[in-house]
Amino acid sequence: MVRVVFSAIILLFGLQVLAQDSYIQPGLIKASATIAPSKMLNRSVDNIYLSGFLEYHLDKRLSLRGDTYWFVDGNALKATDETLSNASRTYFGLFYHLNKNNWDNYLGFQSGISLLRFAAISPKVSVTPSFALTAGTSFFVWKYFHFFANLTYVNSSARGIQGGSRKADELILSAGLGFQINSKKK
């Protein structure tokens, strides 16, 4: 384990030395799609989502970003009526960036909508307003791609189902390879 962590640190420092161009600028468009595991905060359930984002940088510090999470599967310690059988979450909002060289650290707030269904409770899909708070980092290694990691807290409640509302708050982790293009010339 120590070797893996040490190797990762050396790799990241090596990438930083190799890539010193400034890619973060107004007009930068970033996108990605990945598999994202999550942990529900109100019950012992782990979910898997397909997630993706599209982001446009207004300047070096501010960007507009949209994220979507599509439910793939869930895993509970024991199957209960509290387990999601279907979910889709879409958010849009403003992100603030603190960047240095090729590192981009960011925080974002997004409002959105969640479509949730707990099959054991109700066959109906609950459409509910929702919001997301995201903290993450990106490392740009070439003018067309970067590596990223995000931790997102999503807040939502399934309403209009049998037995009242159900909280569906989650922490979602997404990481992987992202792509970008500059829509404006330097």
C-alpha positions in Angstrom: 0.0 0.0 0.0 2.8 2.4 0.9 4.5 1.6 -2.4 1.3 2.4 -4.4 0.9 5.8 -2.6 4.6 6.6 -3.0 4.5 5.7 -6.7 1.3 7.8 -7.3 3.0 10.9 -5.6 6.1 10.5 -7.8 3.9 10.1 -10.9 1.9 13.3 -10.1 5.1 15.3 -9.4 6.6 14.0 -12.7 3.5 15.0 -14.6 3.6 18.5 -13.1 7.2 19.0 -14.3 6.3 17.8 -17.8 3.2 19.8 -18.2 3.7 23.5 -17.4 1.4 25.2 -20.1 -1.6 27.1 -18.7 -4.7 25.5 -20.0 -7.2 27.2 -17.7 -8.5 30.3 -19.4 -11.8 31.9 -20.5 -13.6 29.8 -23.1 -12.2 26.5 -21.8 -14.8 23.7 -22.3 -14.4 20.5 -20.2 -16.4 17.3 -20.3 -16.2 13.7 -19.0 -18.2 10.6 -18.4 -17.3 8.0 -15.8 -18.6 5.4 -13.3 -19.3 6.9 -9.9 -19.9 5.0 -6.7 -22.0 6.6 -4.0 -23.0 6.1 -0.3 -26.5 7.0 0.8 -26.3 9.0 4.1 -29.7 8.0 5.5 -29.4 4.2 5.1 -26.9 1.5 4.5 -27.0 1.5 0.7 -24.3 1.9 -1.8 -25.2 2.9 -5.4 -23.4 3.0 -8.7 -24.1 5.8 -11.2 -22.9 6.7 -14.7 -22.0 10.3 -14.3 -20.9 13.1 -16.7 -20.3 16.8 -16.7 -20.0 19.6 -19.2 -18.3 22.8 -18.0 -17.6 26.2 -19.6 -15.1 28.6 -18.0 -16.2 32.2 -18.0 -12.7 33.2 -16.7 -9.9 31.6 -14.7 -11.9 31.7 -11.5 -15.6 31.1 -12.5 -17.3 28.5 -14.6 -20.8 27.2 -15.4 -21.2 23.4 -15.1 -23.9 20.8 -15.6 -23.7 17.3 -14.1 -25.9 14.3 -14.6 -26.0 11.0 -12.6 -27.8 8.0 -14.0 -28.5 5.1 -11.6 -27.0 1.8 -12.7 -27.3 -0.5 -9.6 -27.6 -0.4 -5.8 -26.3 -2.7 -3.1 -27.8 -2.8 0.4 -26.7 -4.9 3.4 -30.3 -6.3 3.2 -32.9 -5.5 0.6 -35.5 -3.2 2.1 -38.1 -0.8 0.9 -35.4 1.9 1.4 -33.4 0.7 -1.6 -33.6 2.8 -4.8 -34.6 0.9 -7.9 -34.2 3.8 -10.3 -32.7 7.3 -10.1 -31.6 10.2 -12.3 -30.2 13.4 -11.1 -29.4 16.5 -13.1 -27.7 19.7 -11.8 -26.6 23.1 -13.1 -24.6 25.8 -11.3 -21.6 28.0 -10.7 -18.1 26.8 -9.7 -15.3 28.8 -8.2 -11.7 27.8 -9.1 -8.4 28.2 -7.3 -5.8 27.2 -9.9 -2.0 27.2 -9.9 -0.1 26.1 -13.0 -1.9 23.0 -14.2 -3.7 22.2 -10.9 -7.3 23.4 -10.7 -9.1 23.0 -7.3 -12.8 24.0 -7.3 -16.0 24.3 -5.2 -19.4 24.4 -6.8 -23.1 24.8 -5.9 -25.7 23.4 -8.3 -29.5 23.3 -8.2 -31.3 20.6 -10.1 -33.9 17.9 -10.2 -34.0 14.3 -9.1 -36.2 11.5 -10.4 -36.3 8.8 -7.8 -38.2 5.5 -7.4 -38.2 3.1 -4.5 -39.8 0.1 -6.2 -40.8 -1.8 -3.0 -42.8 1.3 -1.9 -44.3 2.7 -5.0 -44.1 2.1 -8.8 -44.3 5.9 -9.2 -41.3 8.0 -9.9 -40.9 10.9 -7.5 -39.9 14.2 -9.2 -38.2 16.4 -6.7 -36.1 19.6 -6.5 -32.6 18.9 -5.4 -29.2 20.6 -4.9 -25.5 19.5 -5.1 -22.3 20.7 -3.5 -19.1 19.6 -5.2 -15.5 19.8 -4.2 -12.8 18.6 -6.6 -9.5 18.9 -8.4 -8.2 18.6 -11.9 -4.7 18.2 -13.2 -4.2 19.2 -16.9 -1.5 17.0 -18.6 -2.0 18.0 -22.2 -4.1 20.5 -24.2 -6.8 18.0 -24.8 -7.2 16.0 -21.5 -6.9 16.2 -17.8 -7.4 13.9 -14.7 -10.0 14.8 -12.2 -11.6 13.7 -8.9 -14.9 15.1 -7.5 -16.8 14.5 -4.3 -20.4 15.6 -4.5 -23.0 15.8 -1.8 -26.5 15.6 -3.3 -29.6 16.5 -1.2 -33.0 15.3 -2.2 -36.2 13.7 -0.9 -38.5 11.4 -2.7 -42.0 12.8 -2.3 -45.5 11.6 -3.1 -44.8 8.0 -2.3 -46.6 5.6 0.0 -45.7 6.3 3.6 -44.6 9.9 3.1 -41.3 11.2 1.9 -37.9 9.4 1.9 -34.6 11.2 2.2 -32.2 10.3 -0.6 -29.0 12.2 0.3 -25.8 10.8 -1.1 -22.1 11.3 -1.3 -20.9 10.5 -4.9 -17.3 10.1 -5.9 -16.3 10.4 -9.5 -12.8 10.4 -10.9 -11.1 9.7 -14.2 -10.0 11.2 -17.5 -11.6 14.4 -18.7 -11.4 16.1 -22.0 -11.2 19.8 -22.9 -10.9 22.2 -25.8 -10.3 25.9 -25.9 -13.1 27.8 -27.7 -11.2 31.0 -27.7 -7.7 31.7 -28.9 -5.1 33.0 -26.5 
